[in-house]
């Protein structure tokens, strides 16, 4: 990439970042760490917007999850007390949070910085439509569970929902499968105990 192309790419990125920061509230969204988010009923929806270094296009990823997943995650990990006074944005950019589900992903052409506001409006309008369609199908923890049950990447969330629904034995079966296959859930507490082992202890105490 030539120097002038790099300069234009950086200018495009800065213009879009500034637009995201300044205009999100106009559309009923908030921002944290460059991520655009909104809480609708018991779900949090996150829009991740990035500009590719290769083709200069904008990549938009729309994600969502039930907020209760984070709450049970923190309870299992014995974090509920320290999380109590954290802002809502912690659901978005907190290190110890449940995985989101990617609802939709698309790319948009983005050729010059003057297009930033128009492109952001297009992203928001598109995202609102996708989220509305999603809400019509996924309206609670049960339908969310059904939507991820066959997704191997969502194994921790599946376990968390079993626990939320007090299906402790069912959760334990999945937890023991994870342990046998060296799946730790991707999180360790300060005592180097994985979220999966903490979930195992949590369930065993309730059976």
N, C-alpha and C positions, 0 to 999 in steps of 0.2 A: 504494500500500500504506500502510495506516495505521500510526501509531507503535507501537501494541500488536502489530500483525502483524509488524512489523520486529523488535521485541524478541523475540517468540516464535520467529521464524525463526532469529535469531542464537543463541538458547538451544538450539534444536534442533541447529544446526550444531555448537556447542561440545560438547554432550552426545555426539553421534555421533563427533566427532573424539577425544574423551577415551576413549570405548569402544573405538575402533579401536586407539588407542595402548596401552591397558591389557589388552585381551582377545585380541589377535591371537595371542600366544604360546600361549594356551590351546588354540588350534585348529591349532597347528603352523605358523603363519605368522610372518613378521617384517614390520616396517614401516620405511619411510623416506619422509620428506617427505609423510606422509599416505597413501602408497601401500602396499598390502598385497601381499606377495610370498612365493613359495615356489619352491625348485628341486626338480624331480622328474626324476631321471635326468639327461639332458643338456639339459633345457628349463627355462626360467624362466617362471613364470606370475605375472602382475601383476593385481591387482584394484584398479581405480580407483573410488572412491566419492565422490560429490558430491551436495550438496543444492541443488535448483533454487531460484533467487530468485523464480521466477514461480509455480509451483504447489506448492512446498515438498516435492515428491517427491524420493526418492533415485534417482539414476541410477547404475547399476552397469555398468562396462565390464570384461570379462574379456579379457586379452590374453596372448599368449605368443610365444616365439621360441626357437630353439636357441641355446644359449650360444656355440657355436662361431662364430656370425655376428659377435659382438662381437670375438672373438679375431682373426679374419681382417681385420675392419675396422681394428683397431688395428695389425696388422702392415702392412697396405697404407698406412696413414696414418703409419707410422713412430712409433707411440705405445706399442709393446709394452713398452719399457723403463720409461716413466713410469707405466704402468698396473700394472706388476708387483705393487706393494705396496698397491694400492687394495683396499678391502673389496668383498665380493660385491655389496653394495648399489649399486655403481657401474654394474652392469648395468641397474639400475632407473632411477636418476636422474642418471646421467652425461650430460653434454652430448654427448659424442662416442660414441654407441652406435648400433647397428643398429635399424631400425624394428621394432616389434612387430607382430604380426598380431592384429586384434581378432577374438576367437572368438565373443563373445556380448555383447549389451547389453540391459538391461531397466530398468524403473522400478518402484519400490515406493512405496506410500503411506507418509507419515511425518507424523503429525499433532501429536505432542507429544514432548517430550524424554524422558519416562518410557519411551518405546518403544525408545530407542536400543539397549539390549542385545538385546532381542528381534529387532529389525530386523537387527542385525549378525549374530546367529546365523543368521537366515534367509538373509542374503547369503552367509555362509560355506558353509552346507549346499547352497545352490543352486550356488554356484561350484564346490564340490567335485564335484558331479554333472556339471556341464558339462565340467570339466577331465578327469574320468574318461572321459567319452564321447569327448572330443577325443583323449585318449591312445590309445584303442582304434583310432582311424583314423590318427592321425599319430604314428608311433613312431620317427621318425628324420629325418635331413636329406633323404632322397629323397622321402618322403611329404610333408614340409613343402614341398619344392620344387614338387611336383605340385599342392599346395593353393593356391599363390600364383602359378603360372605365368601365369594370365590376369588377374591383378590389376595394373593399371597403376600403382597406388600403391606396389607392392612391387618396382619395377624394380631398385632398388639391391640388395635382398636376393637377387633372382634372379641378378644378376651375381656377388655374393659367393659364392653357392653354386656357380656354374659354376667360380669360381676355387678354391674348396675342393676340388672334384672334379677339378682340374687340366685343366678344359676351357677352356684359355686362348684358343683361337681363337674358340670359341663366345662367350666373355665379351667378347672384343674386338669382335665383330660388334654386340653389344648396346651396348657402350660407345661405339662410333662412331656408332650410331644416336642415342644420348643427346646426344653432342656436336653432331651435325647439328641436333638439335631443342632445343638450349640447355637440356638437363637436366644439372645439375651434381651431383645427389645430395643437395643441401641442406647440405653441409658444406665448409668451407674451413679449411686448416691455417694455421699462422702465416706462411707464405709466400704466402698467398692462392691456393693451388692447391687445386682442388676434389678431392673424393674420387674423382670419375669420372676426372679426369686422372691422379691417383695410381694408380688401378686400371689405367689404360691402360699406364702405365710399368711397373707390376708385371707385367702379362701379357707385354708385349713382351720383357722380360728373360728370360722363361721359355719362349719359343718358339724 
